[in-house]
Amino acid sequence: MKFVIENASCFGAGCHNDEMNPLDLQIDAELRTRLTTHVSENCGNLPIVNPGKPEESALIKILKGPCGETPRMPLECVNDEDAKCVPPDYIEALSQWIADGALE
């Protein structure tokens, strides 16, 4: 799953490796813990990743977005054809990873 996450456009100044953003997506030994324990208040208090339940995982909802007050991510993604959007096959891979228990 590391490949999928690293290739998404969710990193860089002002994104998920920035102290201003409440969800740290830096690739390190604690990433899975952060994904499975962080809750998105703006997306209905859903966990970012709810192991075994992609339909109850804010990550999937936000990538397909919007979800509640959270716009579709990454921010520059407006519709499925945009180059800035996470490709559908990546979202499907993430969904399958979550459905399989979000194992490391």
N, C-alpha and C positions, 0 to 999 in steps of 0.2 A: 504494500500500500504506500510505502515511502515514495515510489516513483510517481504515483498519481498525485499525491499532495505536493511534492516538490515542483511538479510541472504546472500546477495551477498558478494563476497570477495573484496569489494572496500574500505575497511577501514584498518588502520594500518599505521605504519611508511612508509613514502614515497608514500602513496596513497592519498585518498581524504579527509583526516583529517589532512593533513600536510600543513604547510604554503608554501611549495614549489610548490604545485599544485594549479592552478588557479580555479579549481572547488571544492568547499567545500561541501562534502556530509554528514556532521555531521547531525545526527537526532536531530533537534530542531525546534522551531516555525518558523524559517525563511527558512527551506529547500525548501518548494514549491516555494517561491519567488526566491530563487537562481536558482532553476531548470528552472523556466519559464522566467528568465531575462538574464541568462548567455548565451552567444553565443560561439559556437565552431568555431573559425576561421579556424582551421585545417580541419574541416569537412564541408567546403563550407559555412561558416557563418550561419549555422543553429542554432536555439535556442536549448538548451539541451532538453527542453520539449516545444513543440508547442501545447497547449491545443486544442484538437479536431483533431489533425493531426499527428498521430504517424509516418506516412511516411515522414513527414517533421520535425522530431525530431531527433537531433543528438544522443540522448541516445539510441534509438532503432538501428540506423545505426551502432553506435560504438559497441554495444553489439553483433551485428551480424557480424560486421567489416570485414575488416578495412573500415574507412571512410576518404577519402582524405589522409592527412598526419598522421591522428590518427590511430594507430594500433587497432586491435580488443582488447576490454577490457573484463575482467581484463587482465593485461599484460601477465600473465602466461597461458592464454587461446590461444591454437593454433588451435584446431579443436573441433567440437561439442562433441566428446567423452571425452575430458579432464575434469577431476574433478574440475579444477579451473574455468571452463566456467560457466557463468550464464545459468542455465537450460532453455531449450526452453519454458517450461510452465511458468517460471518466466518472460521471455521476452514477452510472449503472454499476461500475466497479466498486465505488464507494458504498453504494446500497448493498451490494452483495457481501462486501467485507463486514458491514454492520450486521446484515442478516446472519452471517456466519459467526457472529459473536464478537466482532471487532478485536480479533486476536492480534497480538504483536507480530 
